[in-house]
């Protein structure tokens, strides 16, 4: 996965707490082992929350796509550890 530009990385730091909450909720919903095997489930939960109006699609996060959300998860939150 390509790294976002430095300016974008600085903006993405703001998503840290919400992405952490998404990860924890995904682990509760699908199980930690399954989320670690398929980390894209965090993006899936983000989409579910968007459809349910729990998190607005356009203004809920700075992250605009799954790649940026996974960058925040790994680099900002430090989760999950890389194999």
Backbone as JSON Lines, residues from 0, in Angstrom:
{"i":0,"aa":"X","n":[0.86,-1.17,0.0],"ca":[0.0,0.0,0.0],"c":[0.9,1.23,0.0]}
{"i":1,"aa":"X","n":[0.61,2.17,-0.88],"ca":[1.39,3.4,-0.98],"c":[1.1,4.32,0.19]}
{"i":2,"aa":"X","n":[2.12,5.04,0.62],"ca":[1.97,6.01,1.69],"c":[1.33,7.29,1.14]}
{"i":3,"aa":"X","n":[0.39,7.88,1.87],"ca":[-0.15,9.18,1.44],"c":[0.94,10.25,1.52]}
{"i":4,"aa":"X","n":[0.79,11.34,0.8],"ca":[1.76,12.44,0.91],"c":[1.82,12.96,2.35]}
{"i":5,"aa":"X","n":[2.95,13.57,2.7],"ca":[3.18,14.06,4.07],"c":[2.07,14.99,4.54]}
{"i":6,"aa":"X","n":[1.61,15.88,3.68],"ca":[0.54,16.81,4.07],"c":[-0.74,16.05,4.41]}
{"i":7,"aa":"X","n":[-1.05,15.04,3.61],"ca":[-2.25,14.23,3.84],"c":[-2.1,13.4,5.12]}
{"i":8,"aa":"X","n":[-0.89,12.89,5.37],"ca":[-0.64,12.12,6.58],"c":[-0.93,12.96,7.82]}
{"i":9,"aa":"X","n":[-0.53,14.22,7.79],"ca":[-0.78,15.11,8.93],"c":[-2.28,15.29,9.17]}
{"i":10,"aa":"X","n":[-3.07,15.37,8.1],"ca":[-4.52,15.52,8.24],"c":[-5.17,14.23,8.76]}
{"i":11,"aa":"X","n":[-4.65,13.1,8.34],"ca":[-5.23,11.81,8.71],"c":[-5.07,11.48,10.19]}
{"i":12,"aa":"X","n":[-4.15,12.11,10.87],"ca":[-3.94,11.86,12.3],"c":[-5.23,12.14,13.07]}
{"i":13,"aa":"X","n":[-6.04,13.08,12.61],"ca":[-7.3,13.43,13.29],"c":[-8.27,12.25,13.33]}
{"i":14,"aa":"X","n":[-8.14,11.31,12.42],"ca":[-9.05,10.15,12.37],"c":[-8.71,9.08,13.4]}
{"i":15,"aa":"X","n":[-7.57,9.18,14.06],"ca":[-7.09,8.14,14.97],"c":[-8.12,7.62,15.95]}
{"i":16,"aa":"X","n":[-8.73,8.47,16.79],"ca":[-9.67,7.96,17.79],"c":[-10.89,7.25,17.18]}
{"i":17,"aa":"X","n":[-11.43,7.78,16.1],"ca":[-12.6,7.16,15.49],"c":[-12.24,5.85,14.8]}
{"i":18,"aa":"X","n":[-11.1,5.79,14.17],"ca":[-10.66,4.55,13.52],"c":[-10.39,3.48,14.58]}
{"i":19,"aa":"X","n":[-9.84,3.88,15.71],"ca":[-9.63,2.96,16.83],"c":[-10.97,2.38,17.29]}
{"i":20,"aa":"X","n":[-11.98,3.25,17.4],"ca":[-13.32,2.79,17.81],"c":[-13.91,1.86,16.76]}
{"i":21,"aa":"X","n":[-13.71,2.15,15.48],"ca":[-14.19,1.26,14.42],"c":[-13.53,-0.11,14.54]}
{"i":22,"aa":"X","n":[-12.23,-0.13,14.78],"ca":[-11.51,-1.39,14.91],"c":[-12.04,-2.2,16.09]}
{"i":23,"aa":"X","n":[-12.19,-1.56,17.22],"ca":[-12.68,-2.26,18.41],"c":[-14.09,-2.8,18.21]}
{"i":24,"aa":"X","n":[-14.95,-2.02,17.56],"ca":[-16.31,-2.47,17.3],"c":[-16.33,-3.62,16.3]}
{"i":25,"aa":"X","n":[-15.47,-3.54,15.28],"ca":[-15.37,-4.64,14.31],"c":[-14.91,-5.92,15.0]}
{"i":26,"aa":"X","n":[-13.98,-5.81,15.94],"ca":[-13.52,-6.98,16.69],"c":[-14.64,-7.57,17.53]}
{"i":27,"aa":"X","n":[-15.46,-6.72,18.12],"ca":[-16.59,-7.22,18.89],"c":[-17.62,-7.9,17.99]}
{"i":28,"aa":"X","n":[-17.83,-7.32,16.83],"ca":[-18.86,-7.83,15.92],"c":[-18.45,-9.13,15.23]}
{"i":29,"aa":"X","n":[-17.22,-9.18,14.72],"ca":[-16.78,-10.33,13.92],"c":[-15.71,-11.18,14.59]}
{"i":30,"aa":"X","n":[-15.17,-10.73,15.7],"ca":[-14.1,-11.46,16.37],"c":[-12.73,-10.94,15.97]}
{"i":31,"aa":"X","n":[-11.84,-10.85,16.94],"ca":[-10.52,-10.29,16.69],"c":[-9.74,-11.07,15.64]}
{"i":32,"aa":"X","n":[-9.79,-12.38,15.7],"ca":[-9.04,-13.2,14.74],"c":[-9.5,-12.95,13.31]}
{"i":33,"aa":"X","n":[-10.8,-12.86,13.11],"ca":[-11.32,-12.64,11.76],"c":[-10.96,-11.24,11.26]}
{"i":34,"aa":"X","n":[-11.01,-10.24,12.14],"ca":[-10.65,-8.87,11.73],"c":[-9.16,-8.8,11.39]}
{"i":35,"aa":"X","n":[-8.32,-9.47,12.17],"ca":[-6.88,-9.47,11.87],"c":[-6.59,-10.19,10.55]}
{"i":36,"aa":"X","n":[-7.36,-11.23,10.24],"ca":[-7.19,-11.94,8.97],"c":[-7.67,-11.12,7.78]}
{"i":37,"aa":"X","n":[-8.71,-10.33,7.99],"ca":[-9.27,-9.5,6.92],"c":[-9.53,-8.1,7.47]}
{"i":38,"aa":"X","n":[-8.48,-7.31,7.53],"ca":[-8.55,-5.99,8.15],"c":[-9.51,-5.06,7.41]}
{"i":39,"aa":"X","n":[-9.88,-5.4,6.18],"ca":[-10.84,-4.58,5.44],"c":[-12.23,-4.59,6.08]}
{"i":40,"aa":"X","n":[-12.45,-5.48,7.05],"ca":[-13.73,-5.47,7.77],"c":[-13.92,-4.15,8.52]}
{"i":41,"aa":"X","n":[-12.84,-3.46,8.86],"ca":[-12.97,-2.15,9.5],"c":[-13.61,-1.17,8.52]}
{"i":42,"aa":"X","n":[-13.21,-1.22,7.25],"ca":[-13.82,-0.38,6.22],"c":[-15.28,-0.78,6.02]}
{"i":43,"aa":"X","n":[-15.55,-2.07,6.05],"ca":[-16.92,-2.55,5.9],"c":[-17.81,-1.99,7.01]}
{"i":44,"aa":"X","n":[-17.31,-1.99,8.24],"ca":[-18.07,-1.43,9.36],"c":[-18.28,0.06,9.16]}
{"i":45,"aa":"X","n":[-17.28,0.76,8.65],"ca":[-17.41,2.18,8.37],"c":[-18.55,2.42,7.38]}
{"i":46,"aa":"X","n":[-18.64,1.59,6.36],"ca":[-19.71,1.69,5.37],"c":[-21.07,1.37,5.99]}
{"i":47,"aa":"X","n":[-21.12,0.36,6.84],"ca":[-22.37,0.02,7.53],"c":[-22.84,1.19,8.36]}
{"i":48,"aa":"X","n":[-21.93,1.78,9.12],"ca":[-22.28,2.95,9.94],"c":[-22.74,4.12,9.08]}
{"i":49,"aa":"X","n":[-22.16,4.27,7.89],"ca":[-22.58,5.33,6.99],"c":[-24.01,5.12,6.5]}
{"i":50,"aa":"X","n":[-24.34,3.89,6.14],"ca":[-25.69,3.58,5.69],"c":[-26.7,3.77,6.82]}
{"i":51,"aa":"X","n":[-26.29,3.48,8.03],"ca":[-27.18,3.62,9.19],"c":[-27.2,5.05,9.74]}
{"i":52,"aa":"X","n":[-26.5,5.96,9.11],"ca":[-26.39,7.36,9.56],"c":[-25.74,7.5,10.92]}
{"i":53,"aa":"X","n":[-24.92,6.55,11.32],"ca":[-24.18,6.66,12.57],"c":[-22.9,7.45,12.36]}
{"i":54,"aa":"X","n":[-22.44,7.5,11.12],"ca":[-21.22,8.22,10.76],"c":[-21.41,8.76,9.35]}
{"i":55,"aa":"X","n":[-21.48,10.07,9.17],"ca":[-21.73,10.62,7.84],"c":[-20.64,10.22,6.84]}
{"i":56,"aa":"X","n":[-21.04,9.91,5.62],"ca":[-20.08,9.5,4.6],"c":[-19.11,10.63,4.26]}
{"i":57,"aa":"X","n":[-19.59,11.83,4.06],"ca":[-18.72,12.91,3.59],"c":[-17.97,13.65,4.68]}
{"i":58,"aa":"X","n":[-18.52,13.72,5.87],"ca":[-17.87,14.52,6.91],"c":[-17.51,13.72,8.15]}
{"i":59,"aa":"X","n":[-17.68,12.42,8.11],"ca":[-17.41,11.61,9.29],"c":[-15.93,11.41,9.56]}
{"i":60,"aa":"X","n":[-15.14,11.3,8.52],"ca":[-13.71,11.05,8.65],"c":[-12.94,11.89,7.63]}
{"i":61,"aa":"X","n":[-11.68,12.14,7.92],"ca":[-10.79,12.77,6.94],"c":[-10.47,11.75,5.85]}
{"i":62,"aa":"X","n":[-10.34,10.48,6.24],"ca":[-10.04,9.4,5.29],"c":[-11.11,9.33,4.21]}
{"i":63,"aa":"X","n":[-10.67,9.31,2.96],"ca":[-11.61,9.31,1.85],"c":[-11.79,7.94,1.21]}
{"i":64,"aa":"X","n":[-10.93,6.99,1.56],"ca":[-11.05,5.66,0.95],"c":[-10.48,4.62,1.92]}
{"i":65,"aa":"X","n":[-10.62,3.37,1.54],"ca":[-10.18,2.28,2.42],"c":[-8.67,2.32,2.65]}
{"i":66,"aa":"X","n":[-7.91,2.68,1.64],"ca":[-6.46,2.75,1.79],"c":[-6.04,3.74,2.86]}
{"i":67,"aa":"X","n":[-6.67,4.91,2.87],"ca":[-6.35,5.91,3.89],"c":[-6.8,5.45,5.27]}
{"i":68,"aa":"X","n":[-7.96,4.82,5.35],"ca":[-8.43,4.33,6.64],"c":[-7.49,3.26,7.18]}
{"i":69,"aa":"X","n":[-7.03,2.37,6.33],"ca":[-6.1,1.33,6.77],"c":[-4.74,1.93,7.13]}
{"i":70,"aa":"X","n":[-4.33,3.01,6.44],"ca":[-3.11,3.72,6.82],"c":[-3.24,4.25,8.25]}
{"i":71,"aa":"X","n":[-4.37,4.89,8.56],"ca":[-4.59,5.42,9.9],"c":[-4.57,4.29,10.92]}
{"i":72,"aa":"X","n":[-5.22,3.21,10.6],"ca":[-5.29,2.07,11.51],"c":[-3.9,1.55,11.84]}
{"i":73,"aa":"X","n":[-3.07,1.41,10.83],"ca":[-1.75,0.81,11.04],"c":[-0.72,1.81,11.55]}
{"i":74,"aa":"X","n":[-0.66,2.98,10.95],"ca":[0.42,3.92,11.26],"c":[0.09,4.87,12.41]}
{"i":75,"aa":"X","n":[-1.15,5.3,12.53],"ca":[-1.52,6.25,13.58],"c":[-1.91,5.49,14.86]}
{"i":76,"aa":"X","n":[-2.77,4.48,14.71],"ca":[-3.25,3.73,15.88],"c":[-2.31,2.59,16.26]}
{"i":77,"aa":"X","n":[-1.47,2.15,15.33],"ca":[-0.55,1.06,15.62],"c":[-1.23,-0.3,15.64]}
{"i":78,"aa":"X","n":[-2.39,-0.43,15.0],"ca":[-3.14,-1.69,15.0],"c":[-3.46,-2.11,13.58]}
{"i":79,"aa":"X","n":[-3.62,-3.33,13.3],"ca":[-3.05,-4.45,14.04],"c":[-1.57,-4.53,13.73]}
{"i":80,"aa":"X","n":[-0.8,-5.21,14.56],"ca":[0.62,-5.31,14.27],"c":[0.86,-6.05,12.96]}
{"i":81,"aa":"X","n":[1.82,-5.6,12.22],"ca":[2.11,-6.26,10.95],"c":[2.74,-7.61,11.2]}
{"i":82,"aa":"X","n":[2.37,-8.6,10.37],"ca":[2.94,-9.95,10.56],"c":[4.41,-10.01,10.26]}
